[in-house]
Amino acid sequence: MDKNDFAKLFAGGAATFNAWRAQNPNEPLELAGYDFTFPLNSIPSFNGINLSGAKLDEVSVWGPDRDWPDEGGPMFANANLKNASLRNAYFLKNTFANADLSGADMTGIKLEGVNLEGANLQNAILDGATLKNCDLTGANMNGASLTGATFTDCKQ
């Protein structure tokens, strides 16, 4: 599948994508550099999406920003990103509350204003990661690799 095909699936949100994933469990999820930008007022819900094992290196996912404070962004609450690759990705004002990021390779990831409350980061690789103004309340970070990671004004 190419990225245009994934765009159509993502437009339907987590339910549409998860139904496709159940029917195509061996389809590789090669989404490095994917653009998760959606038109205002048509942002799909990725809450509960199954992106386990996906390659999402260098993606940028924006939530509401200073210029458009009412603009939403893709949210990944309760998402399954187990063993996903998120190397050098950038997330701004998104939520991964209660998401499963166990074993995820998040080397060099930048998380700004991201809600990771209750997230499972067990055995995740966060080497060289930058977390700023993130909420890590109740996050499970047992066994996570944090070499060179920086945490600035994060709630724990």
N, C-alpha and C positions, 0 to 999 in steps of 0.2 A: 504494500500500500504506500502511496505517496502522501505528502503532507496535505495536499488538497483534499484527499479522501478523509484524512483525519479531521480536517476542518469541518467537514459536513457532519461527522460523528459528534465532534465536540459541541457543535451548535445545538444539538439535542440535549446536552447536559449529561450528567452521570448515568441516569437511567438508560438512555439510548446507547451510550458508550459501553456500559457494563453488559447490556444485552448482546451487543456485538462481540464483546470480549468473551463472553460465555460460549458463543458459537465459534469463535476463532481463537482458542487458547494458545495456539502455537505461532500466531502472527507476531513477528517482531515489532516492538514499539520503539522504533528509531525516530526520535523526535528532537534530536540535538538542534538547538537554535530555533525551535518552533516559536512562532509569534502568537502569544495568547492574548492578542488585542481584539476586542469585540466592540461593535458599535454601542454607544450609550443606550441604555434601556433594553438591550438584548443580550446581556451577559448571562451565559448559562450557569447553572449551579453544578459545581464539581464536587459538592459534598457527597462523600461516600464513593467517589470514583475509584476504580481498580486500575491503578497504574503500576502495579507491582512489577519490578524488573525492567521498567521503562528506561530508556536512555534519554534523559532530558538535560543533557549538558548544555550550558550556556544559554538556557532559556531566560527570558525576562518576563516577569508577570507583575503588572502594576495594579494596585488597588486605587482608592481615591487619592488624589494628590492636592497640592495647595491651590492650584488653579481651578480645579473642579472637585470641591470637597464632597459634593453629593454623588459623584461618579462612583460606581461600584467597581469591583474587580473580581476575577474568579476566586472563589473560596474553596478550600480543600479540607473542610472539617470532616472528620471520620474517613478520610481518604486512605486507600491502601497504596503506599509507596514503598513497601517492603523491598529491600535490595535494589531499589531504583538508583540510577546514576544522575546526580544533580550537580556535577562538577562545574564550578564557576558560574552557576546560575544566580539570578538576582530576583528577589521577591520584595516588593514594597507594599506594605499595608494589606497583606493577605492573612488568611487564617488557616492554620493547620491544627486547630484544636482537636484533640483526641485522634489525630491521624497516626497511622502506623508507618514510621520512617525507620524501622529497625533494619540494621544492616545496610542502610542507604549510604552511598558514597557521595558526601556533600563537601568534598575537598574544595576549598576556595569559594564556597557559596557566600553570598551577601544577603543578609536578612535584615530589613529595616522596618520597624513598626509591625512586625509579624507576630501573630498570636499562635504560640505553640503550647498553650495550656493543655495539660494532660496528654501531650503527644508522646508516642513511644519512639525514643531515639536510641534504644538499646543497641549497642555494638555499631552505631552509625559512625562514619568517618567524617569528622568536622575539622580536619587539619587545615589550618590557614583560613578558617571561616571567620567572617565578621558579622556579629550580631549586635544591632543597635536598637535600643528601645523595644526589645522583644519581651513578650510575656512567656516565661518558662515555668509558671506555677504548675506544680504537679507533674512536670515532664519527667519521664524515665530516661535518664542518661547513663544508666549502668553499662559499663564496658565501652562507652563511646570514646573514640580517639579525638583528643582536643589539642594536639600539638600545634602551637602557633595560633590558636583561635583567640579572638578578642571579643569580649563581652562589654558593651558600654550601655549603662543605664538600663539594664535588663531586670525585669521583675522575676524573682525566683521563689 
